């Protein structure tokens, strides 16, 4: 009995017990994750994917297989924010593929949310400097957009924007007239060439009054000169379009 028994709670034992705390915390995180997944009353792909992305980003674990966009928002608007079966998702995919094929993706910005898809174009994609007539390159793009609109029931709002450099010509006394004329010409083209119902189309001109950036440099002014296409789903109760393609 001369041998001394090893006392419990020695420093060596306390050093090796840390893994149990880490493991317990990891198990609790996984439990919370699966509880949240089961909480969805009806599993919808976009909702689940948004939750997974937000969950992973918040905990900074397993980020290798997911793609994140930079920015201040927790989740920036993008194509995966709309349901896979909805027309908005199809429109986003079609527009993305089109701009890549035409080699103009550097002059076009695409964004999507659950309510709309936005395509913002540099004004030189559709128009020459200071004019509202659609350019040959712009016609090629609008032909495809007309085809996309023809096979969907989405509505479209076309917005014209300019910088703050004054324009005063006989045809366009101000930037407001120029931006409005551009939007109207796009809408008219879609109505006449692809028989898109007028009630699905809206034209708006904002001139220099909704800039993206301060009009203090040539680069910023170039960003402000733009045309925006906003594709929207019909609100509930809105009458259906009689001209389906």
C-alpha atoms as one frame of an Amber mdcrd trajectory, in Angstrom:
protein
   0.000   0.000   0.000   2.994   2.203  -0.203   2.214   3.203  -3.684   0.489
   6.513  -3.991  -2.699   6.515  -5.923  -2.970   8.964  -8.807  -5.131  11.828
  -7.785  -8.090  12.806  -9.936  -8.245  16.244 -11.450  -4.572  16.608 -12.236
  -3.340  19.194 -14.721  -2.854  16.550 -17.398  -6.499  15.490 -17.174  -7.781
  19.062 -17.379  -5.675  19.756 -20.467  -7.201  16.830 -22.365 -10.811  17.630
 -21.443 -11.119  20.630 -23.760 -12.101  18.566 -26.801 -15.304  17.519 -25.048
 -16.482  21.133 -24.846 -15.686  21.766 -28.502 -17.405  18.551 -29.557 -20.515
  19.347 -27.494 -20.747  22.790 -29.030 -20.433  21.344 -32.533 -23.214  18.823
 -31.839 -25.482  21.606 -30.583 -24.815  23.638 -33.737 -25.746  20.674 -35.919
 -28.873  20.068 -33.855 -29.963  23.705 -34.317 -29.271  23.445 -38.036 -31.494
  20.388 -38.532 -34.223  21.770 -36.286 -34.385  24.866 -38.493 -34.570  22.736
 -41.636 -37.424  20.690 -40.187 -39.240  23.889 -39.187 -40.118  24.690 -42.788
 -43.748  23.705 -43.227 -43.221  23.163 -46.945 -39.707  22.625 -48.212 -38.917
  25.184 -50.870 -35.544  25.073 -52.564 -34.832  28.794 -52.512 -35.795  29.221
 -48.844 -33.662  26.307 -47.742 -30.704  27.488 -49.792 -30.935  31.014 -48.394
 -31.004  29.633 -44.872 -28.003  27.377 -45.514 -25.980  30.264 -46.925 -26.854
  32.588 -44.070 -26.167  29.849 -41.491 -22.771  28.981 -42.939 -21.758  32.625
 -43.349 -22.763  33.472 -39.785 -20.717  30.608 -38.305 -17.875  30.748 -40.845
 -17.785  26.956 -41.178 -17.562  24.769 -44.256 -17.476  27.704 -46.709 -15.586
  25.844 -49.419 -18.554  24.585 -51.411 -20.590  27.788 -51.455 -20.157  31.046
 -53.266 -20.633  34.349 -51.490 -20.871  37.853 -52.908 -19.067  40.753 -51.282
 -20.975  43.617 -49.714 -22.454  44.945 -46.519 -25.637  42.864 -46.708 -25.768
  39.431 -45.146 -27.077  38.037 -48.429 -26.814  40.049 -51.618 -29.582  39.683
 -54.191 -28.798  37.053 -56.791 -30.398  34.400 -58.958 -30.732  31.815 -56.189
 -33.076  34.064 -54.202 -36.111  33.091 -56.282 -37.854  29.740 -56.495 -36.388
  27.394 -59.090 -39.776  26.821 -60.745 -40.759  30.485 -61.079 -40.638  32.549
 -64.242 -38.324  35.055 -62.580 -35.680  32.367 -62.192 -36.026  31.337 -65.820
 -35.765  34.968 -66.929 -32.649  35.524 -64.821 -30.983  32.421 -66.287 -31.920
  33.374 -69.858 -30.585  36.923 -69.444 -27.359  35.707 -67.856 -26.729  33.252
 -70.664 -27.596  35.871 -73.296 -25.256  38.557 -71.964 -22.427  36.021 -71.694
 -22.985  34.899 -75.278 -23.036  38.480 -76.559 -19.886  39.347 -74.646 -21.475
  42.326 -72.897 -21.609  41.020 -69.332 -19.079  43.679 -68.296 -21.564  46.386
 -69.308 -24.622  44.764 -67.746 -25.484  44.107 -64.128 -28.038  41.434 -63.223
 -29.717  41.147 -59.831 -32.686  39.141 -58.586 -34.964  39.023 -55.586 -38.161
  37.167 -54.779 -40.214  39.940 -56.404 -38.218  41.034 -59.453 -35.247  40.630
 -61.747 -33.263  43.744 -62.645 -30.986  44.154 -65.641 -29.074  47.432 -65.693
 -27.292  48.286 -68.938 -24.753  50.940 -69.792 -26.588  53.324 -72.103 -24.195
  52.658 -74.992 -25.468  49.082 -75.223 -28.747  50.348 -76.684 -28.144  53.946
 -77.773 -25.617  56.312 -79.239 -24.528  59.454 -77.427 -27.392  61.919 -76.983
 -29.897  59.998 -79.128 -32.912  57.802 -78.416 -32.846  55.652 -81.564 -31.991
  52.037 -80.768 -28.583  50.999 -82.104 -28.027  47.826 -84.208 -26.373  46.159
 -81.202 -29.331  47.182 -79.086 -31.784  45.649 -81.559 -30.003  42.286 -81.285
 -30.394  42.369 -77.510 -34.030  43.498 -77.637 -34.905  40.717 -80.059 -33.899
  38.136 -77.492 -35.662  40.007 -74.686 -38.782  40.086 -76.844 -38.545  36.308
 -77.268 -38.138  35.846 -73.518 -41.137  38.082 -72.824 -43.189  36.225 -75.420
 -42.841  32.915 -73.581 -43.535  34.355 -70.128 -46.267  36.316 -68.369 -43.909
  38.722 -66.594 -44.385  42.462 -66.717 -41.547  44.788 -67.664 -40.687  48.305
 -66.557 -38.080  50.123 -68.657 -36.285  53.041 -66.972 -34.096  55.622 -68.660
 -31.374  57.437 -66.676 -28.768  60.040 -67.642 -25.909  61.933 -66.029 -26.188
  65.603 -65.103 -24.460  67.068 -68.157 -27.069  69.341 -69.763 -28.488  68.493
 -73.155 -30.474  71.045 -75.117 -31.368  70.117 -78.648 -34.411  70.820 -80.759
 -35.603  67.254 -80.241 -34.626  66.821 -76.571 -34.693  70.045 -74.550 -33.486
  68.248 -71.399 -32.182  64.951 -70.065 -35.670  64.168 -68.885 -37.034  64.121
 -72.432 -34.066  62.070 -73.637 -34.349  59.415 -70.920 -38.109  59.156 -71.391
 -37.817  58.868 -75.172 -35.319  56.029 -74.797 -37.592  54.067 -72.468 -40.606
  54.643 -74.714 -38.698  53.495 -77.816 -37.744  50.233 -76.104 -41.341  49.620
 -75.040 -42.670  50.482 -78.490 -40.209  48.082 -80.119 -41.347  45.203 -77.909
 -45.015  45.973 -78.562 -44.670  46.295 -82.321 -42.081  43.605 -83.063 -43.175
  40.949 -80.554 -46.794  41.884 -79.852 -46.198  42.172 -76.116 -49.438  43.414
 -74.546 -49.188  47.108 -73.571 -50.531  46.433 -70.083 -47.417  44.361 -69.386
 -45.079  47.225 -70.258 -44.186  50.487 -68.521 -41.798  53.238 -69.645 -40.251
  55.746 -67.244 -37.659  58.486 -67.691 -35.788  59.846 -64.681 -33.181  62.044
 -66.326 -30.288  62.804 -63.967 -32.423  62.732 -60.825 -31.737  59.155 -59.656
 -27.954  58.782 -59.956 -26.122  55.705 -58.774 -23.021  57.762 -57.974 -22.148
  61.447 -57.623 -21.700  63.079 -61.030 -18.208  64.260 -60.124 -16.004  62.252
 -62.516 -16.329  60.944 -66.080 -16.350  57.390 -64.728 -19.201  58.127 -62.317
 -21.206  59.906 -64.992 -20.778  56.886 -67.269 -22.222  54.658 -64.513 -25.216
  56.987 -64.150 -26.012  56.833 -67.878 -27.968  53.626 -67.943 -31.156  51.825
 -68.921 -32.792  49.497 -66.425 -35.121  46.607 -67.234 -37.211  45.474 -64.263
 -39.057  42.183 -64.781 -41.952  41.659 -62.365 -44.495  39.005 -61.618 -48.145
  39.998 -61.727 -49.773  40.884 -58.454 -52.580  38.654 -57.234 -55.908  39.774
 -58.607 -54.319  41.455 -61.615 -56.054  40.480 -64.863 -54.283  37.936 -67.015
 -52.811  38.858 -70.350 -55.012  37.716 -73.184 -52.095  37.478 -75.629 -50.185
  34.386 -74.569 -47.353  33.050 -76.683
